[in-house]
C-alpha cells in the first residue's frame, strides 16, 4: 500500500491522499505538480527516477487493510476467480 505522504518535499504544499496533483518516484518521494513540472522537470532529485502522477485514494479509506488477498479476491472481468490466478 502506498504511503501517501501528505506534503511536497520541495515547497511543503499540502497533498492529501484524496487530492489530485501529487507526483511520486518509485521510492514514493512526493512533490506537487508545480515543483515537479517547473523546478524538477519530472526527475526526482533524490534518486534520479521519473516523477509520475500519484493515484488518488478515495476519502474515507484511511486505515491500513491487511492482508491484501482478503481485500482483493480476484476480478471476474479479468477471468480470475482468486488473486493467485493473477499472480502467475
C-alpha positions in Angstrom: 0.0 0.0 0.0 1.3 3.5 -0.9 2.5 5.7 2.0 0.5 8.7 0.5 2.9 11.2 2.0 1.0 14.4 2.9 3.2 17.2 1.5 5.6 18.3 -1.2 9.2 17.7 -0.3 10.2 20.8 -2.2 7.7 23.5 -1.2 5.8 21.8 1.6 2.4 22.2 -0.1 -0.3 20.0 1.4 -1.0 17.0 -0.7 -3.8 15.0 1.0 -4.3 11.4 -0.2 -7.7 12.2 -1.6 -6.5 15.1 -3.8 -5.0 15.0 -7.3 -1.8 16.9 -8.1 0.8 14.8 -6.4 3.8 13.3 -8.2 6.0 10.4 -6.9 9.0 8.4 -7.9 9.4 4.7 -7.4 10.6 5.3 -3.8 7.5 7.5 -3.2 9.3 10.8 -2.8 6.4 13.2 -3.2 6.2 16.5 -4.9 3.4 18.9 -6.0 2.6 19.4 -9.7 4.2 22.8 -9.8 7.5 21.8 -8.4 7.5 18.5 -10.4 7.0 20.4 -13.6 8.9 23.7 -13.2 11.7 23.1 -10.7 12.4 19.3 -11.1 11.4 18.7 -14.7 9.7 15.5 -13.6 13.0 14.0 -12.3 13.3 13.0 -8.6 16.2 15.0 -7.0 16.7 12.1 -4.5 17.1 9.1 -6.8 17.0 10.4 -10.4 13.9 8.5 -11.3 10.8 9.7 -13.1 8.1 11.6 -11.3 4.7 10.3 -12.2 1.2 11.2 -11.1 0.2 9.6 -7.8 -3.1 7.8 -7.7 -5.9 9.4 -5.6 -7.1 7.4 -2.6 -10.8 7.9 -2.1 -11.6 9.8 1.2 -12.8 7.5 4.0 -10.2 4.8 3.3 -7.6 5.8 5.9 -6.9 2.5 7.7 -4.3 0.0 6.5 -6.1 -3.1 5.3 -4.3 -6.4 5.8 -3.8 -8.9 4.2 -4.0 -7.8 0.6 -5.6 -11.1 -0.6 -8.6 -10.8 1.7 -9.3 -7.3 0.3 -8.8 -8.3 -3.4 -10.0 -11.8 -4.0 -9.7 -11.5 -7.8 -11.6 -9.9 -10.7 -14.1 -11.9 -12.7 -13.9 -9.4 -15.6 -10.2 -10.4 -15.9 -11.0 -14.1 -15.8 -9.6 -14.6 -12.3 -11.5 -16.3 -9.6 -8.8 -15.7 -6.9 -5.9 -13.4 -6.7 -3.5 -16.3 -7.0 -4.6 -16.7 -10.6 -3.4 -13.2 -11.4 0.0 -13.7 -9.8 1.2 -16.4 -12.2 
